[in-house]
Amino acid sequence: MSTNASQNIQEQSDRWEPVRELPPSAKLVAKELDHNDRLTQTELAEATLLSTRTVRQAVSRLEAVGAVESRVSFRDARKQLYTLSL
């Protein structure tokens, strides 16, 4: 394996370090946010097949470790949009 490839793998594994000790549901939500720019709680629940309550708890845990950021949706101010910040 080349030095650049091994360095890239190391950087990617370091990137996920804050999420490593979280429950599987939080890891799944983080991975889904990694594949999509920003999603609402409902969209995350639909994409992951988790309940909205489980998604809410997962997002709270991810926010606590600084892995996810939220902002108010411009389309519907009642909703939050979540983005991965790793």
Backbone as CSV, one residue per row, in Angstrom:
resi,resn,N_x,N_y,N_z,CA_x,CA_y,CA_z,C_x,C_y,C_z
1,MET,0.848,-1.172,0.000,0.000,0.000,0.000,0.895,1.238,0.000
2,SER,0.569,2.209,-0.794,1.392,3.411,-0.863,1.235,4.250,0.394
3,THR,2.187,5.140,0.590,2.162,6.010,1.768,0.945,6.918,1.755
4,ASN,0.597,7.454,0.586,-0.563,8.343,0.487,-1.863,7.605,0.810
5,ALA,-2.000,6.382,0.328,-3.219,5.611,0.595,-3.331,5.287,2.073
6,SER,-2.228,4.895,2.700,-2.272,4.576,4.126,-2.520,5.821,4.962
7,GLN,-1.991,6.958,4.547,-2.235,8.221,5.253,-3.701,8.618,5.119
8,ASN,-4.287,8.413,3.950,-5.693,8.729,3.717,-6.595,7.861,4.595
9,ILE,-6.278,6.572,4.708,-7.056,5.672,5.570,-6.956,6.115,7.019
10,GLN,-5.771,6.513,7.461,-5.575,6.976,8.835,-6.399,8.237,9.106
11,GLU,-6.413,9.176,8.161,-7.188,10.406,8.324,-8.678,10.103,8.418
12,GLN,-9.163,9.155,7.604,-10.579,8.796,7.641,-10.943,8.143,8.961
13,SER,-10.080,7.283,9.485,-10.398,6.639,10.753,-10.349,7.650,11.895
14,ASP,-9.443,8.610,11.838,-9.391,9.665,12.850,-10.648,10.523,12.792
15,ARG,-11.161,10.720,11.611,-12.357,11.543,11.406,-13.545,10.971,12.187
16,TRP,-13.654,9.658,12.254,-14.785,9.002,12.899,-14.546,8.741,14.384
17,GLU,-13.436,9.152,14.921,-13.105,8.897,16.324,-14.184,9.364,17.306
18,PRO,-14.773,10.560,17.165,-15.802,10.991,18.131,-17.040,10.085,18.158
19,VAL,-17.282,9.371,17.074,-18.486,8.551,16.939,-18.238,7.111,17.410
20,ARG,-17.002,6.724,17.531,-16.626,5.330,17.773,-17.308,4.689,18.984
21,GLU,-17.492,5.416,20.061,-18.063,4.857,21.293,-19.584,5.025,21.400
22,LEU,-20.208,5.595,20.392,-21.657,5.822,20.424,-22.417,4.553,20.028
23,PRO,-23.711,4.495,20.358,-24.527,3.320,19.994,-24.640,3.152,18.478
24,PRO,-24.973,1.947,18.027,-25.108,1.690,16.592,-26.095,2.623,15.886
25,SER,-27.160,3.011,16.555,-28.137,3.908,15.921,-27.499,5.260,15.597
26,ALA,-26.668,5.763,16.488,-25.992,7.042,16.236,-24.995,6.909,15.089
27,LYS,-24.315,5.782,15.027,-23.364,5.546,13.927,-24.095,5.469,12.595
28,LEU,-25.254,4.828,12.592,-26.049,4.719,11.366,-26.526,6.091,10.905
29,VAL,-26.987,6.905,11.829,-27.428,8.265,11.487,-26.244,9.069,10.951
30,ALA,-25.083,8.949,11.580,-23.885,9.668,11.112,-23.504,9.222,9.708
31,LYS,-23.567,7.922,9.448,-23.221,7.411,8.123,-24.205,7.903,7.071
32,GLU,-25.485,7.958,7.427,-26.488,8.465,6.488,-26.232,9.945,6.184
33,LEU,-25.870,10.709,7.204,-25.550,12.124,6.978,-24.270,12.283,6.170
34,ASP,-23.379,11.318,6.248,-22.154,11.342,5.452,-22.483,11.193,3.966
35,HIS,-23.548,10.444,3.654,-23.945,10.218,2.261,-24.863,11.310,1.719
36,ASN,-25.471,12.087,2.602,-26.382,13.168,2.205,-25.913,14.468,2.856
37,ASP,-26.067,15.560,2.159,-25.597,16.842,2.691,-26.316,17.234,3.970
38,ARG,-27.630,17.274,3.923,-28.410,17.653,5.110,-29.781,16.998,5.042
39,LEU,-30.228,16.553,6.204,-31.511,15.868,6.293,-32.261,16.313,7.539
40,THR,-33.585,16.217,7.485,-34.412,16.475,8.662,-34.511,15.182,9.476
41,GLN,-35.073,15.280,10.654,-35.261,14.104,11.502,-36.149,13.071,10.802
42,THR,-37.206,13.524,10.165,-38.111,12.622,9.458,-37.401,11.928,8.306
43,GLU,-36.615,12.678,7.548,-35.866,12.087,6.435,-34.846,11.064,6.940
44,LEU,-34.198,11.367,8.069,-33.261,10.417,8.660,-33.972,9.144,9.095
45,ALA,-35.143,9.296,9.691,-35.916,8.126,10.125,-36.314,7.265,8.925
46,GLU,-36.734,7.894,7.850,-37.123,7.150,6.654,-35.921,6.452,6.020
47,ALA,-34.790,7.135,5.964,-33.602,6.575,5.316,-32.973,5.439,6.128
48,THR,-33.038,5.528,7.447,-32.391,4.532,8.306,-33.344,3.452,8.807
49,LEU,-34.638,3.662,8.606,-35.678,2.764,9.112,-35.698,2.698,10.644
50,LEU,-35.202,3.746,11.291,-35.270,3.877,12.742,-36.492,4.711,13.109
51,SER,-36.960,4.578,14.328,-38.086,5.414,14.769,-37.604,6.860,14.930
52,THR,-38.546,7.786,14.877,-38.158,9.194,15.030,-37.572,9.449,16.415
53,ARG,-38.063,8.746,17.417,-37.517,8.901,18.768,-36.060,8.441,18.825
54,THR,-35.761,7.309,18.198,-34.393,6.802,18.168,-33.481,7.760,17.408
55,VAL,-33.979,8.297,16.303,-33.196,9.269,15.527,-32.933,10.515,16.367
56,ARG,-33.943,10.981,17.090,-33.787,12.167,17.932,-32.700,11.930,18.990
57,GLN,-32.716,10.760,19.614,-31.695,10.437,20.621,-30.308,10.312,19.981
58,ALA,-30.253,9.707,18.805,-28.973,9.559,18.108,-28.394,10.923,17.729
59,VAL,-29.254,11.807,17.224,-28.799,13.146,16.841,-28.321,13.910,18.073
60,SER,-29.011,13.773,19.177,-28.588,14.440,20.417,-27.205,13.966,20.846
61,ARG,-26.977,12.667,20.761,-25.660,12.126,21.118,-24.583,12.618,20.162
62,LEU,-24.914,12.658,18.879,-23.952,13.141,17.882,-23.641,14.625,18.075
63,GLU,-24.650,15.407,18.418,-24.419,16.828,18.689,-23.543,17.008,19.925
64,ALA,-23.735,16.156,20.931,-22.968,16.260,22.171,-21.476,16.044,21.952
65,VAL,-21.117,15.213,20.971,-19.693,14.979,20.684,-19.187,15.847,19.533
66,GLY,-20.037,16.742,19.032,-19.626,17.673,17.981,-19.573,17.070,16.592
67,ALA,-20.262,15.963,16.383,-20.235,15.297,15.086,-21.319,15.791,14.136
68,VAL,-22.351,16.429,14.694,-23.483,16.899,13.889,-23.812,18.337,14.270
69,GLU,-24.153,19.109,13.259,-24.625,20.481,13.481,-26.056,20.575,12.974
70,SER,-26.838,21.441,13.593,-28.219,21.628,13.151,-28.478,23.098,12.868
71,ARG,-29.434,23.309,11.985,-29.897,24.672,11.701,-31.358,24.593,11.308
72,VAL,-32.035,25.712,11.409,-33.462,25.773,11.090,-33.647,25.691,9.579
73,SER,-34.635,24.932,9.155,-34.954,24.800,7.740,-35.596,26.096,7.237
74,PHE,-35.189,26.543,6.062,-35.789,27.736,5.468,-37.184,27.438,4.936
75,ARG,-37.418,26.193,4.528,-38.735,25.817,4.003,-39.785,25.719,5.095
76,ASP,-39.373,25.205,6.263,-40.301,25.008,7.371,-39.546,25.273,8.666
77,ALA,-39.788,26.411,9.266,-39.040,26.838,10.452,-39.251,25.924,11.656
78,ARG,-40.226,25.033,11.593,-40.449,24.083,12.687,-39.454,22.929,12.638
79,LYS,-38.782,22.768,11.527,-37.876,21.626,11.331,-36.414,22.051,11.416
80,GLN,-35.602,21.114,11.864,-34.148,21.294,11.905,-33.534,20.498,10.766
81,LEU,-32.494,21.049,10.149,-31.701,20.321,9.175,-30.394,19.931,9.826
82,TYR,-30.014,18.680,9.692,-28.797,18.168,10.319,-27.735,17.910,9.272
83,THR,-26.498,18.280,9.593,-25.356,18.038,8.726,-24.225,17.423,9.544
84,LEU,-23.449,16.585,8.901,-22.300,15.966,9.546,-21.166,16.985,9.589
85,SER,-20.516,17.129,10.720,-19.446,18.123,10.839,-18.092,17.483,11.104
86,LEU,-17.941,16.214,10.755,-16.659,15.533,10.957,-15.716,15.831,9.817
